[in-house]
Amino acid sequence: MSAEAAQALVARLPRAQAEVVLLRHVVCLDESAVARVMGRPSAVVRVLARRGVRSLARLLGPDDVTHDVAGTLGESR
């Protein structure tokens, strides 16, 4: 997937989810660092990250989501 395609997918997420996904998975910050940057509790960051990644998986569709990604989403392999 191209960077432009990935950016377009992330842009379809609600703003808070998109910010968390980018900070966690592109900038590679840990949960507590993202919480500090965003001024939100770690629990909120955790929920936003999970929702964001699940939303991206739905946008991509089942053919584009690997087993490794499904495992990170808590789905059975």
Beta strands, then each sheet from edge to edge (+ up, - down):
end
